[in-house]
Amino acid sequence: MMTLARVAVAFFALSLLGGCAQQKEHSNQNGMVNSVCVISGEALDANSPTLDYMGQKVGFCCDKCEAKWAKMDDAARKAALAKATK
């Protein structure tokens, strides 16, 4: 019975560690929550422009996409960000 409990605890601990690793995978080296542009879908790098949105750093591939983001309403921004962080 004790062995079963140890296995359960080990599984739980590994699940938590796996979740943390998975979370890091979605943010890139610049702290952005998205790895592709929320407007164009193009890949981002450490030099990509960013804006803060709802306490998160959102990345864009270029200034034009950043300007398009600025013209969007909040519902459209949330939808675009959700799509880019899948």
KOLGU-4560 file (N, C-alpha, C; in nm, 3 decimals, padded with zeros to 5 digits):
<recs>
<n_xx: 00.082 n_yy: -00.119 n_zz: 00.000 ca_xx: 00.000 ca_yy: 00.000 ca_zz: 00.000 c_xx: 00.087 c_yy: 00.126 c_zz: 00.000 mol: A seq: 1 type: MET>
<n_xx: 00.196 n_yy: 00.121 n_zz: 00.075 ca_xx: 00.286 ca_yy: 00.236 ca_zz: 00.081 c_xx: 00.350 c_yy: 00.262 c_zz: -00.055 mol: A seq: 2 type: MET>
<n_xx: 00.380 n_yy: 00.157 n_zz: -00.130 ca_xx: 00.440 ca_yy: 00.173 ca_zz: -00.261 c_xx: 00.344 c_yy: 00.244 c_zz: -00.356 mol: A seq: 3 type: THR>
<n_xx: 00.217 n_yy: 00.211 n_zz: -00.349 ca_xx: 00.117 ca_yy: 00.277 ca_zz: -00.432 c_xx: 00.111 c_yy: 00.426 c_zz: -00.401 mol: A seq: 4 type: LEU>
<n_xx: 00.119 n_yy: 00.461 n_zz: -00.276 ca_xx: 00.116 ca_yy: 00.602 ca_zz: -00.236 c_xx: 00.240 c_yy: 00.674 c_zz: -00.289 mol: A seq: 5 type: ALA>
<n_xx: 00.355 n_yy: 00.610 n_zz: -00.283 ca_xx: 00.477 ca_yy: 00.672 ca_zz: -00.335 c_xx: 00.469 c_yy: 00.693 c_zz: -00.485 mol: A seq: 6 type: ARG>
<n_xx: 00.413 n_yy: 00.596 n_zz: -00.556 ca_xx: 00.396 ca_yy: 00.608 ca_zz: -00.701 c_xx: 00.302 c_yy: 00.724 c_zz: -00.732 mol: A seq: 7 type: VAL>
<n_xx: 00.195 n_yy: 00.737 n_zz: -00.656 ca_xx: 00.099 ca_yy: 00.845 ca_zz: -00.678 c_xx: 00.165 c_yy: 00.981 c_zz: -00.654 mol: A seq: 8 type: ALA>
<n_xx: 00.243 n_yy: 00.993 n_zz: -00.548 ca_xx: 00.313 ca_yy: 01.119 ca_zz: -00.518 c_xx: 00.414 c_yy: 01.151 c_zz: -00.628 mol: A seq: 9 type: VAL>
<n_xx: 00.488 n_yy: 01.052 n_zz: -00.673 ca_xx: 00.587 ca_yy: 01.073 ca_zz: -00.779 c_xx: 00.518 c_yy: 01.117 c_zz: -00.908 mol: A seq: 10 type: ALA>
<n_xx: 00.407 n_yy: 01.054 n_zz: -00.941 ca_xx: 00.333 ca_yy: 01.091 ca_zz: -01.062 c_xx: 00.284 c_yy: 01.235 c_zz: -01.053 mol: A seq: 11 type: PHE>
<n_xx: 00.231 n_yy: 01.273 n_zz: -00.938 ca_xx: 00.182 ca_yy: 01.409 ca_zz: -00.917 c_xx: 00.295 c_yy: 01.510 c_zz: -00.933 mol: A seq: 12 type: PHE>
<n_xx: 00.410 n_yy: 01.481 n_zz: -00.873 ca_xx: 00.525 ca_yy: 01.571 ca_zz: -00.881 c_xx: 00.572 c_yy: 01.586 c_zz: -01.025 mol: A seq: 13 type: ALA>
<n_xx: 00.578 n_yy: 01.477 n_zz: -01.099 ca_xx: 00.619 ca_yy: 01.484 ca_zz: -01.239 c_xx: 00.519 c_yy: 01.559 c_zz: -01.324 mol: A seq: 14 type: LEU>
<n_xx: 00.392 n_yy: 01.546 n_zz: -01.291 ca_xx: 00.288 ca_yy: 01.620 ca_zz: -01.363 c_xx: 00.306 c_yy: 01.769 c_zz: -01.346 mol: A seq: 15 type: SER>
<n_xx: 00.338 n_yy: 01.810 n_zz: -01.224 ca_xx: 00.360 ca_yy: 01.953 ca_zz: -01.198 c_xx: 00.481 c_yy: 02.004 c_zz: -01.274 mol: A seq: 16 type: LEU>
<n_xx: 00.589 n_yy: 01.928 n_zz: -01.274 ca_xx: 00.709 ca_yy: 01.968 ca_zz: -01.346 c_xx: 00.684 c_yy: 01.975 c_zz: -01.495 mol: A seq: 17 type: LEU>
<n_xx: 00.609 n_yy: 01.881 n_zz: -01.547 ca_xx: 00.575 ca_yy: 01.881 ca_zz: -01.689 c_xx: 00.493 c_yy: 02.002 c_zz: -01.727 mol: A seq: 18 type: GLY>
<n_xx: 00.402 n_yy: 02.043 n_zz: -01.639 ca_xx: 00.321 ca_yy: 02.161 ca_zz: -01.665 c_xx: 00.405 c_yy: 02.287 c_zz: -01.671 mol: A seq: 19 type: GLY>
<n_xx: 00.505 n_yy: 02.297 n_zz: -01.583 ca_xx: 00.593 ca_yy: 02.415 ca_zz: -01.584 c_xx: 00.675 c_yy: 02.418 c_zz: -01.712 mol: A seq: 20 type: CYS>
<n_xx: 00.726 n_yy: 02.304 n_zz: -01.754 ca_xx: 00.805 ca_yy: 02.299 ca_zz: -01.877 c_xx: 00.719 c_yy: 02.336 c_zz: -01.997 mol: A seq: 21 type: ALA>
<n_xx: 00.596 n_yy: 02.290 n_zz: -01.996 ca_xx: 00.506 ca_yy: 02.319 ca_zz: -02.107 c_xx: 00.475 c_yy: 02.469 c_zz: -02.111 mol: A seq: 22 type: GLN>
<n_xx: 00.457 n_yy: 02.531 n_zz: -01.995 ca_xx: 00.430 ca_yy: 02.673 ca_zz: -01.989 c_xx: 00.546 c_yy: 02.753 c_zz: -02.047 mol: A seq: 23 type: GLN>
<n_xx: 00.670 n_yy: 02.716 n_zz: -02.016 ca_xx: 00.787 ca_yy: 02.786 ca_zz: -02.068 c_xx: 00.796 c_yy: 02.775 c_zz: -02.219 mol: A seq: 24 type: LYS>
<n_xx: 00.751 n_yy: 02.664 n_zz: -02.273 ca_xx: 00.759 ca_yy: 02.641 ca_zz: -02.417 c_xx: 00.678 c_yy: 02.745 c_zz: -02.495 mol: A seq: 25 type: GLU>
<n_xx: 00.569 n_yy: 02.795 n_zz: -02.434 ca_xx: 00.483 ca_yy: 02.888 ca_zz: -02.504 c_xx: 00.533 c_yy: 03.031 c_zz: -02.502 mol: A seq: 26 type: HIS>
<n_xx: 00.625 n_yy: 03.064 n_zz: -02.412 ca_xx: 00.679 ca_yy: 03.198 ca_zz: -02.413 c_xx: 00.821 c_yy: 03.191 c_zz: -02.467 mol: A seq: 27 type: SER>
<n_xx: 00.860 n_yy: 03.291 n_zz: -02.539 ca_xx: 00.994 ca_yy: 03.288 ca_zz: -02.596 c_xx: 01.092 c_yy: 03.366 c_zz: -02.510 mol: A seq: 28 type: ASN>
<n_xx: 01.212 n_yy: 03.381 n_zz: -02.557 ca_xx: 01.319 ca_yy: 03.441 ca_zz: -02.478 c_xx: 01.295 c_yy: 03.587 c_zz: -02.444 mol: A seq: 29 type: GLN>
<n_xx: 01.206 n_yy: 03.654 n_zz: -02.509 ca_xx: 01.179 ca_yy: 03.795 ca_zz: -02.482 c_xx: 01.062 c_yy: 03.813 c_zz: -02.386 mol: A seq: 30 type: ASN>
<n_xx: 01.008 n_yy: 03.704 n_zz: -02.333 ca_xx: 00.898 ca_yy: 03.711 ca_zz: -02.238 c_xx: 00.761 c_yy: 03.727 c_zz: -02.301 mol: A seq: 31 type: GLY>
<n_xx: 00.753 n_yy: 03.716 n_zz: -02.432 ca_xx: 00.623 ca_yy: 03.728 ca_zz: -02.499 c_xx: 00.540 c_yy: 03.603 c_zz: -02.475 mol: A seq: 32 type: MET>
<n_xx: 00.408 n_yy: 03.622 n_zz: -02.465 ca_xx: 00.319 ca_yy: 03.507 ca_zz: -02.446 c_xx: 00.292 c_yy: 03.435 c_zz: -02.578 mol: A seq: 33 type: VAL>
<n_xx: 00.322 n_yy: 03.498 n_zz: -02.688 ca_xx: 00.300 ca_yy: 03.438 ca_zz: -02.820 c_xx: 00.433 c_yy: 03.420 c_zz: -02.892 mol: A seq: 34 type: ASN>
<n_xx: 00.441 n_yy: 03.313 n_zz: -02.971 ca_xx: 00.564 ca_yy: 03.289 ca_zz: -03.048 c_xx: 00.544 c_yy: 03.323 c_zz: -03.196 mol: A seq: 35 type: SER>
<n_xx: 00.420 n_yy: 03.354 n_zz: -03.234 ca_xx: 00.389 ca_yy: 03.401 ca_zz: -03.369 c_xx: 00.312 c_yy: 03.532 c_zz: -03.357 mol: A seq: 36 type: VAL>
<n_xx: 00.321 n_yy: 03.614 n_zz: -03.457 ca_xx: 00.253 ca_yy: 03.744 ca_zz: -03.459 c_xx: 00.101 c_yy: 03.723 c_zz: -03.447 mol: A seq: 37 type: CYS>
<n_xx: 00.038 n_yy: 03.803 n_zz: -03.362 ca_xx: -00.107 ca_yy: 03.791 ca_zz: -03.342 c_xx: -00.186 c_yy: 03.837 c_zz: -03.464 mol: A seq: 38 type: VAL>
<n_xx: -00.124 n_yy: 03.910 n_zz: -03.554 ca_xx: -00.192 ca_yy: 03.958 ca_zz: -03.674 c_xx: -00.160 c_yy: 03.870 c_zz: -03.794 mol: A seq: 39 type: ILE>
<n_xx: -00.033 n_yy: 03.851 n_zz: -03.825 ca_xx: 00.007 ca_yy: 03.782 ca_zz: -03.948 c_xx: 00.032 c_yy: 03.633 c_zz: -03.930 mol: A seq: 40 type: SER>
<n_xx: 00.064 n_yy: 03.591 n_zz: -03.807 ca_xx: 00.098 ca_yy: 03.451 ca_zz: -03.783 c_xx: 00.244 c_yy: 03.419 c_zz: -03.810 mol: A seq: 41 type: GLY>
<n_xx: 00.324 n_yy: 03.520 n_zz: -03.845 ca_xx: 00.466 ca_yy: 03.498 ca_zz: -03.871 c_xx: 00.542 c_yy: 03.474 c_zz: -03.741 mol: A seq: 42 type: GLU>
<n_xx: 00.650 n_yy: 03.396 n_zz: -03.751 ca_xx: 00.732 ca_yy: 03.366 ca_zz: -03.634 c_xx: 00.796 c_yy: 03.493 c_zz: -03.579 mol: A seq: 43 type: ALA>
<n_xx: 00.812 n_yy: 03.497 n_zz: -03.446 ca_xx: 00.873 ca_yy: 03.611 ca_zz: -03.378 c_xx: 01.012 c_yy: 03.576 c_zz: -03.330 mol: A seq: 44 type: LEU>
<n_xx: 01.094 n_yy: 03.679 n_zz: -03.306 ca_xx: 01.226 ca_yy: 03.658 ca_zz: -03.249 c_xx: 01.248 c_yy: 03.758 c_zz: -03.137 mol: A seq: 45 type: ASP>
<n_xx: 01.365 n_yy: 03.758 n_zz: -03.078 ca_xx: 01.394 ca_yy: 03.844 ca_zz: -02.963 c_xx: 01.386 c_yy: 03.992 c_zz: -02.997 mol: A seq: 46 type: ALA>
<n_xx: 01.397 n_yy: 04.030 n_zz: -03.122 ca_xx: 01.393 ca_yy: 04.170 ca_zz: -03.163 c_xx: 01.255 c_yy: 04.217 c_zz: -03.206 mol: A seq: 47 type: ASN>
<n_xx: 01.155 n_yy: 04.131 n_zz: -03.196 ca_xx: 01.019 ca_yy: 04.167 ca_zz: -03.238 c_xx: 00.962 c_yy: 04.276 c_zz: -03.148 mol: A seq: 48 type: SER>
<n_xx: 00.887 n_yy: 04.370 n_zz: -03.207 ca_xx: 00.824 ca_yy: 04.474 ca_zz: -03.125 c_xx: 00.718 c_yy: 04.412 c_zz: -03.034 mol: A seq: 49 type: PRO>
<n_xx: 00.699 n_yy: 04.470 n_zz: -02.916 ca_xx: 00.603 ca_yy: 04.419 ca_zz: -02.819 c_xx: 00.520 c_yy: 04.531 c_zz: -02.759 mol: A seq: 50 type: THR>
<n_xx: 00.404 n_yy: 04.493 n_zz: -02.709 ca_xx: 00.318 ca_yy: 04.582 ca_zz: -02.630 c_xx: 00.268 c_yy: 04.506 c_zz: -02.510 mol: A seq: 51 type: LEU>
<n_xx: 00.239 n_yy: 04.577 n_zz: -02.402 ca_xx: 00.176 ca_yy: 04.513 ca_zz: -02.286 c_xx: 00.026 c_yy: 04.515 c_zz: -02.308 mol: A seq: 52 type: ASP>
<n_xx: -00.037 n_yy: 04.399 n_zz: -02.284 ca_xx: -00.181 ca_yy: 04.386 ca_zz: -02.297 c_xx: -00.231 c_yy: 04.298 c_zz: -02.183 mol: A seq: 53 type: TYR>
<n_xx: -00.312 n_yy: 04.355 n_zz: -02.097 ca_xx: -00.371 ca_yy: 04.283 ca_zz: -01.985 c_xx: -00.264 c_yy: 04.210 c_zz: -01.903 mol: A seq: 54 type: MET>
<n_xx: -00.154 n_yy: 04.279 n_zz: -01.876 ca_xx: -00.047 ca_yy: 04.224 ca_zz: -01.794 c_xx: 00.043 c_yy: 04.123 c_zz: -01.863 mol: A seq: 55 type: GLY>
<n_xx: 00.030 n_yy: 04.110 n_zz: -01.995 ca_xx: 00.112 ca_yy: 04.017 ca_zz: -02.072 c_xx: 00.185 c_yy: 04.093 c_zz: -02.181 mol: A seq: 56 type: GLN>
<n_xx: 00.302 n_yy: 04.042 n_zz: -02.219 ca_xx: 00.379 ca_yy: 04.102 ca_zz: -02.328 c_xx: 00.340 c_yy: 04.031 c_zz: -02.458 mol: A seq: 57 type: LYS>
<n_xx: 00.281 n_yy: 04.106 n_zz: -02.551 ca_xx: 00.235 ca_yy: 04.053 ca_zz: -02.679 c_xx: 00.333 c_yy: 04.097 c_zz: -02.787 mol: A seq: 58 type: VAL>
<n_xx: 00.376 n_yy: 04.003 n_zz: -02.871 ca_xx: 00.473 ca_yy: 04.032 ca_zz: -02.976 c_xx: 00.411 c_yy: 04.045 c_zz: -03.114 mol: A seq: 59 type: GLY>
<n_xx: 00.476 n_yy: 04.124 n_zz: -03.198 ca_xx: 00.433 ca_yy: 04.148 ca_zz: -03.335 c_xx: 00.552 c_yy: 04.130 c_zz: -03.428 mol: A seq: 60 type: PHE>
<n_xx: 00.526 n_yy: 04.094 n_zz: -03.553 ca_xx: 00.636 ca_yy: 04.074 ca_zz: -03.648 c_xx: 00.690 c_yy: 04.207 c_zz: -03.700 mol: A seq: 61 type: CYS>
<n_xx: 00.606 n_yy: 04.311 n_zz: -03.697 ca_xx: 00.648 ca_yy: 04.440 ca_zz: -03.751 c_xx: 00.562 c_yy: 04.553 c_zz: -03.694 mol: A seq: 62 type: CYS>
<n_xx: 00.601 n_yy: 04.675 n_zz: -03.721 ca_xx: 00.527 ca_yy: 04.792 ca_zz: -03.673 c_xx: 00.388 c_yy: 04.802 c_zz: -03.736 mol: A seq: 63 type: ASP>
<n_xx: 00.374 n_yy: 04.755 n_zz: -03.860 ca_xx: 00.243 ca_yy: 04.761 ca_zz: -03.927 c_xx: 00.141 c_yy: 04.674 c_zz: -03.853 mol: A seq: 64 type: LYS>
<n_xx: 00.183 n_yy: 04.556 n_zz: -03.810 ca_xx: 00.092 ca_yy: 04.468 ca_zz: -03.736 c_xx: 00.059 c_yy: 04.527 c_zz: -03.599 mol: A seq: 65 type: CYS>
<n_xx: 00.157 n_yy: 04.592 n_zz: -03.539 ca_xx: 00.134 ca_yy: 04.660 ca_zz: -03.411 c_xx: 00.029 c_yy: 04.770 c_zz: -03.429 mol: A seq: 66 type: GLU>
<n_xx: 00.035 n_yy: 04.843 n_zz: -03.540 ca_xx: -00.063 ca_yy: 04.948 ca_zz: -03.568 c_xx: -00.202 c_yy: 04.889 c_zz: -03.592 mol: A seq: 67 type: ALA>
<n_xx: -00.209 n_yy: 04.775 n_zz: -03.659 ca_xx: -00.338 ca_yy: 04.708 ca_zz: -03.680 c_xx: -00.399 c_yy: 04.665 c_zz: -03.547 mol: A seq: 68 type: LYS>
<n_xx: -00.314 n_yy: 04.614 n_zz: -03.457 ca_xx: -00.358 ca_yy: 04.574 ca_zz: -03.324 c_xx: -00.420 c_yy: 04.694 c_zz: -03.250 mol: A seq: 69 type: TRP>
<n_xx: -00.357 n_yy: 04.809 n_zz: -03.263 ca_xx: -00.403 ca_yy: 04.930 ca_zz: -03.194 c_xx: -00.543 c_yy: 04.971 c_zz: -03.239 mol: A seq: 70 type: ALA>
<n_xx: -00.579 n_yy: 04.937 n_zz: -03.362 ca_xx: -00.711 ca_yy: 04.973 ca_zz: -03.417 c_xx: -00.820 c_yy: 04.872 c_zz: -03.382 mol: A seq: 71 type: LYS>
<n_xx: -00.782 n_yy: 04.755 n_zz: -03.328 ca_xx: -00.878 ca_yy: 04.650 ca_zz: -03.296 c_xx: -00.950 c_yy: 04.680 c_zz: -03.165 mol: A seq: 72 type: MET>
<n_xx: -01.075 n_yy: 04.632 n_zz: -03.155 ca_xx: -01.144 ca_yy: 04.643 ca_zz: -03.026 c_xx: -01.097 c_yy: 04.529 c_zz: -02.935 mol: A seq: 73 type: ASP>
<n_xx: -01.136 n_yy: 04.535 n_zz: -02.810 ca_xx: -01.087 ca_yy: 04.440 ca_zz: -02.711 c_xx: -01.125 c_yy: 04.296 c_zz: -02.743 mol: A seq: 74 type: ASP>
<n_xx: -01.246 n_yy: 04.273 n_zz: -02.792 ca_xx: -01.289 ca_yy: 04.136 ca_zz: -02.825 c_xx: -01.203 c_yy: 04.078 c_zz: -02.938 mol: A seq: 75 type: ALA>
<n_xx: -01.172 n_yy: 04.159 n_zz: -03.038 ca_xx: -01.088 ca_yy: 04.113 ca_zz: -03.149 c_xx: -00.946 c_yy: 04.087 c_zz: -03.102 mol: A seq: 76 type: ALA>
<n_xx: -00.896 n_yy: 04.168 n_zz: -03.010 ca_xx: -00.762 ca_yy: 04.147 ca_zz: -02.955 c_xx: -00.754 c_yy: 04.015 c_zz: -02.879 mol: A seq: 77 type: ARG>
<n_xx: -00.855 n_yy: 03.989 n_zz: -02.795 ca_xx: -00.858 ca_yy: 03.865 ca_zz: -02.719 c_xx: -00.862 c_yy: 03.744 c_zz: -02.811 mol: A seq: 78 type: LYS>
<n_xx: -00.942 n_yy: 03.751 n_zz: -02.917 ca_xx: -00.953 ca_yy: 03.640 ca_zz: -03.013 c_xx: -00.821 c_yy: 03.619 c_zz: -03.086 mol: A seq: 79 type: ALA>
<n_xx: -00.759 n_yy: 03.726 n_zz: -03.129 ca_xx: -00.631 ca_yy: 03.715 ca_zz: -03.201 c_xx: -00.522 c_yy: 03.659 c_zz: -03.111 mol: A seq: 80 type: ALA>
<n_xx: -00.519 n_yy: 03.702 n_zz: -02.987 ca_xx: -00.418 ca_yy: 03.652 ca_zz: -02.893 c_xx: -00.442 c_yy: 03.504 c_zz: -02.862 mol: A seq: 81 type: LEU>
<n_xx: -00.566 n_yy: 03.465 n_zz: -02.845 ca_xx: -00.598 ca_yy: 03.325 ca_zz: -02.819 c_xx: -00.553 c_yy: 03.236 c_zz: -02.936 mol: A seq: 82 type: ALA>
<n_xx: -00.575 n_yy: 03.284 n_zz: -03.056 ca_xx: -00.534 ca_yy: 03.208 ca_zz: -03.175 c_xx: -00.381 c_yy: 03.196 c_zz: -03.185 mol: A seq: 83 type: LYS>
<n_xx: -00.311 n_yy: 03.301 n_zz: -03.148 ca_xx: -00.165 ca_yy: 03.303 ca_zz: -03.160 c_xx: -00.095 c_yy: 03.226 c_zz: -03.049 mol: A seq: 84 type: ALA>
<n_xx: -00.166 n_yy: 03.195 n_zz: -02.941 ca_xx: -00.104 ca_yy: 03.124 ca_zz: -02.829 c_xx: -00.148 c_yy: 02.978 c_zz: -02.821 mol: A seq: 85 type: THR>
<n_xx: -00.212 n_yy: 02.929 n_zz: -02.922 ca_xx: -00.256 ca_yy: 02.787 ca_zz: -02.923 c_xx: -00.140 c_yy: 02.694 c_zz: -02.918 mol: A seq: 86 type: LYS>
</recs>
